[in-house]
Amino acid sequence: MADIHQFFQQLINGVALGGVYALIALGYTMVYGIIELINFAHGDVYTLGSFFSLSILGLIPLSHIASGPALGLIALVVILAAALLCGIVGVLVERLAYRRLRNAPRLAPLITAIGVSLILENIMQLWKGNSEVPFPQFLPDRWHIVGGVKFDDRAVLVVAVSVAFMIALNLFVFRTRLGKAMRATAQDRDAAQLMGININSTIAWTFFIGSALAGVAGFISGMYYGTTFFLNGYQAGLKAFTAAVLGGIGNITGAMLGGFLIGIVEAMTSQYISDQWTSVVVFSILILILVFRPSGLLGEQVPEKV
């Protein structure tokens, strides 16, 4: 019985962790789907989201606020502010670092992405220092037990926010005019331009939305773990990239699925094998997927851009 409880406990932990990976993976898959760029700076935008959230919370006198609705409103405001600021960073990165390299050999934007990643990491290191930074835990610390499985409000927050934003993104991409422009650009950039779609604006909006979702992930991971660190985005970004490839890079639903699966695999590996083997198992999955099913689990083939 205890083994069953442990399994479901780790399943909950994995789903919460997977929600963070899924939000980051959405940024990878949106950008790749349109311009076939693996934006390796995206993981650092996620860390930047936690730093923005930390700074915004530092301006609010949390000790004078006791009511639940007020704290919930503060959380919503911080989430939206972090998303907005990270979205702006994403647009600036696209405009200054990637736009002129769209028609360059693929190695050039890849190297540039690594360079942008290092720049962001060093900026964050100068901003908050080399050590882990505690994240304010201002929401009530309430625990729930269902069927012998224990979880707290933070895990509920992570899953609820992740699912809500992922549903909102799906509705946006498939129900709005800009979402239709994004899908048209992903299918054939030149044909979309001939039909009157502003390619530069569409790609900039894609970077904005993907980076905004990374900012949301930065806030909820800070709340969940209670700390942040300037190098957090390195490994989280790689695992989110693995999630995007696992689900099918270029496929929004696949990124969600891959994020949750990688989170569950990591939690189960930590429980039944060892913490030291989690990265080995996750990146072994990446290698196996690239070798045996490069289109991912959902099998969407992204058209080749010429």
C-alpha positions in Angstrom: 0.0 0.0 0.0 2.8 2.4 0.9 4.4 1.7 -2.6 1.1 2.7 -4.3 1.0 5.9 -2.2 4.6 6.7 -3.1 3.8 6.1 -6.8 0.9 8.5 -6.8 2.9 11.0 -4.7 5.6 11.1 -7.3 3.0 11.2 -10.1 1.6 14.4 -8.6 5.1 15.8 -8.2 5.9 14.9 -11.8 2.7 16.5 -13.1 3.6 19.8 -11.2 7.2 19.7 -12.6 5.9 18.8 -16.0 3.6 21.9 -16.0 6.7 24.1 -15.8 8.5 22.2 -18.6 5.4 22.3 -20.8 5.1 26.1 -20.5 8.8 26.5 -21.5 8.5 23.9 -24.2 5.7 25.9 -25.8 8.1 28.7 -26.5 10.6 26.4 -28.2 7.9 24.7 -30.3 6.2 28.0 -31.4 9.5 29.6 -32.6 10.7 26.4 -34.3 7.4 25.9 -36.0 7.7 29.3 -37.7 11.4 30.0 -38.4 13.0 26.6 -37.6 15.2 28.1 -34.9 16.1 26.3 -31.6 16.2 29.4 -29.3 18.6 28.1 -26.7 18.2 31.5 -24.9 14.6 30.6 -24.1 15.5 28.7 -20.9 17.3 31.9 -19.6 14.1 33.9 -20.3 12.3 31.5 -18.0 14.9 32.3 -15.2 14.5 35.9 -16.0 10.8 35.5 -15.3 11.5 34.4 -11.8 13.9 37.3 -11.3 11.3 39.8 -12.6 8.7 38.2 -10.2 11.1 38.4 -7.3 11.8 42.1 -7.9 8.1 43.0 -8.3 7.2 41.1 -5.1 9.9 43.0 -3.3 8.0 46.3 -4.1 4.8 45.0 -2.4 4.4 45.1 1.4 3.3 41.5 1.6 3.4 41.4 5.5 0.6 43.9 5.6 -1.7 41.8 3.4 -3.4 38.9 5.1 -6.6 38.2 3.1 -6.7 35.3 0.6 -8.4 37.2 -2.3 -5.8 40.0 -2.0 -2.9 37.6 -2.1 -4.5 35.8 -5.1 -4.8 39.2 -6.9 -1.2 39.9 -6.1 -0.2 36.6 -7.6 -2.2 37.3 -10.8 -0.7 40.8 -11.2 2.9 39.4 -10.7 2.2 36.6 -13.2 1.0 39.1 -15.8 3.8 41.6 -15.1 6.5 38.9 -15.4 4.9 37.6 -18.6 4.8 41.1 -20.1 8.4 41.9 -19.2 9.7 38.5 -20.5 7.6 39.0 -23.7 9.3 42.3 -24.3 12.7 40.7 -23.7 11.8 38.0 -26.3 10.8 40.6 -28.9 14.1 42.5 -28.3 16.1 39.3 -28.7 14.3 38.5 -31.9 14.8 42.0 -33.3 18.4 42.5 -32.3 19.9 39.0 -32.6 17.8 36.8 -34.9 16.0 38.9 -37.5 19.0 39.6 -39.7 20.0 35.9 -39.6 16.8 34.4 -40.9 18.2 33.6 -44.3 21.7 32.8 -43.0 23.1 29.3 -42.8 21.5 27.5 -39.8 24.6 27.4 -37.8 24.7 31.2 -37.5 21.5 31.7 -35.6 22.2 28.6 -33.5 25.6 30.1 -32.4 23.9 33.4 -31.8 21.2 31.8 -29.6 24.0 30.3 -27.4 25.6 33.8 -27.3 22.3 35.4 -26.2 21.9 32.7 -23.5 25.4 33.5 -22.1 24.6 37.3 -22.2 21.4 36.8 -20.2 23.0 34.5 -17.7 25.8 37.0 -17.0 23.3 39.8 -16.7 21.3 37.8 -14.1 24.5 36.9 -12.3 25.4 40.6 -11.9 21.8 41.4 -10.9 21.2 38.8 -8.2 24.6 37.3 -7.5 26.1 33.8 -7.7 24.0 32.2 -5.0 20.4 30.8 -4.9 17.9 33.6 -4.1 14.9 32.8 -1.8 11.5 33.3 -3.4 8.8 34.9 -1.2 6.2 32.3 -0.2 3.2 34.6 0.4 0.4 32.3 -0.5 -1.1 30.1 2.3 0.8 26.9 2.9 -2.1 24.5 3.1 -1.7 20.8 2.6 -4.3 18.3 1.3 -4.5 14.5 1.6 -6.5 12.5 -0.9 -6.3 8.7 -0.7 -3.2 8.9 1.4 -1.4 11.1 -1.1 -0.2 14.5 0.2 0.0 17.7 -1.9 -0.1 21.4 -1.1 -1.6 24.5 -2.7 1.6 25.3 -4.6 1.3 22.1 -6.6 -2.3 23.0 -7.4 -1.2 26.5 -8.4 1.5 25.1 -10.8 -0.9 22.7 -12.5 -3.8 25.1 -12.6 -1.8 28.0 -14.1 0.0 25.7 -16.6 -3.2 24.2 -17.9 -5.1 27.5 -18.0 -2.3 29.2 -20.0 -2.0 26.2 -22.3 -5.7 26.1 -23.1 -5.6 29.9 -23.6 -2.8 29.5 -26.1 -4.6 26.8 -28.0 -7.7 28.9 -28.3 -5.6 31.9 -29.4 -3.7 30.0 -32.1 -6.8 28.3 -33.5 -9.5 30.9 -33.0 -7.9 34.3 -33.6 -6.7 36.2 -36.7 -3.1 36.5 -35.4 -3.1 32.8 -34.6 -4.2 32.0 -38.2 -1.3 34.3 -39.4 1.1 32.3 -37.2 -0.1 29.0 -38.6 0.1 30.3 -42.2 3.6 31.6 -41.6 4.6 28.2 -40.2 3.3 26.4 -43.3 4.8 28.7 -46.0 6.4 32.0 -45.0 6.6 33.4 -48.6 3.0 32.5 -49.5 1.8 34.0 -46.3 3.6 37.2 -47.1 2.1 37.3 -50.6 -1.3 37.0 -48.9 -0.7 40.2 -47.0 0.6 38.8 -43.7 3.2 40.9 -42.0 5.9 38.3 -41.4 8.1 40.4 -39.2 5.2 41.3 -36.9 3.9 37.7 -36.8 7.3 36.4 -35.8 7.8 39.1 -33.2 4.4 38.2 -31.7 5.4 34.6 -31.6 8.6 35.4 -29.7 6.5 37.7 -27.4 4.0 34.9 -26.6 6.6 32.2 -26.2 8.7 34.3 -23.9 5.6 35.5 -21.9 4.8 31.8 -21.2 8.4 31.3 -20.1 7.9 34.2 -17.7 4.8 32.6 -16.3 6.8 29.4 -15.8 9.5 31.4 -14.0 6.9 32.7 -11.5 5.2 29.4 -10.7 8.5 27.5 -10.4 9.7 30.1 -7.9 6.6 29.6 -5.9 6.8 25.9 -6.1 10.5 25.5 -5.2 10.8 28.6 -3.0 14.1 29.6 -4.6 15.7 30.7 -7.9 19.1 30.8 -9.4 20.7 32.5 -12.4 21.7 29.2 -14.0 18.3 27.5 -13.5 17.3 28.0 -17.1 20.2 26.0 -18.5 19.0 22.6 -17.4 15.3 23.5 -17.4 15.7 24.7 -21.0 17.3 21.5 -22.1 14.7 19.4 -20.5 11.9 21.6 -22.0 13.6 21.2 -25.4 13.5 17.4 -24.8 9.8 17.7 -24.0 9.2 19.7 -27.2 11.0 17.0 -29.3 9.3 14.2 -27.5 5.8 15.6 -28.2 6.7 16.7 -31.7 8.5 20.0 -32.1 6.3 22.5 -34.0 3.2 20.9 -32.4 1.6 22.9 -29.5 -0.3 19.9 -28.1 2.8 17.8 -28.4 4.8 20.3 -26.3 2.2 20.1 -23.6 2.2 16.3 -23.7 6.0 16.1 -23.8 6.3 18.5 -20.8 4.1 16.5 -18.6 5.7 13.2 -19.6 9.2 14.5 -19.0 8.2 15.8 -15.6 6.7 12.4 -14.6 9.7 10.5 -15.9 12.0 12.8 -13.9 10.0 12.3 -10.7 9.8 8.5 -11.1 13.5 8.3 -11.8 14.3 10.3 -8.7 12.0 8.0 -6.6 12.9 4.6 -8.0 16.5 5.0 -9.2 18.4 8.0 -8.0 18.4 11.8 -8.2 21.7 11.6 -10.0 20.2 9.6 -12.8 17.3 11.9 -13.7 19.3 13.9 -16.3 20.7 10.7 -17.8 17.3 9.2 -18.3 15.7 12.4 -19.7 18.5 13.0 -22.2 18.6 9.3 -23.1 14.9 9.8 -24.1 15.9 12.7 -26.3 18.5 10.6 -28.1 16.1 7.7 -28.6 13.4 10.0 -29.9 15.8 11.7 -32.3 17.0 8.3 -33.6 13.8 6.4 -33.8 11.0 8.9 -34.1 12.4 12.4 -34.9 8.9 13.8 -35.6 7.9 13.1 -32.0 5.0 11.2 -30.4 2.3 13.1 -32.2 4.1 12.8 -35.5 3.7 16.3 -37.0 6.0 17.0 -39.8 7.1 20.6 -40.0 7.3 21.8 -43.6 10.8 22.5 -44.9 11.4 26.3 -45.4 13.1 27.3 -48.6 
